[in-house]
């Protein structure tokens, strides 16, 4: 028994495989990938409506190379947004309530 795969199906399958590989790389670079099911996460994410896509799901864009590029760009921006947030939080030093009180009243006396 043979199964015919259309050109559109193969484009979509290849795009999803590349997306899974990209997420695997992101997870490996960003933390501990042990126990993280990349394929399951990607499958769920592809079905999630995104504001960046006008409320559409990434799945709707996976049928063309151009759509896949858009989805990959959004994914990369998500990664950089998280990394930027981590960097910002790492540079913030917690202040004691006394320091905050003193700064709030500078020049008031």
Buried (B, 14 or more C-beta within 10 A) or exposed (E): EEEEEEEEEEBBEEBBEEBBEBBBEBBEEEEEBEEEEBEEEBEEBBEEEBEEBEEEBBBEBBBEEEBBEBBBEBBEEBBEEEEEEEEEEEEEEEEEEEEEEEEEEEEEE
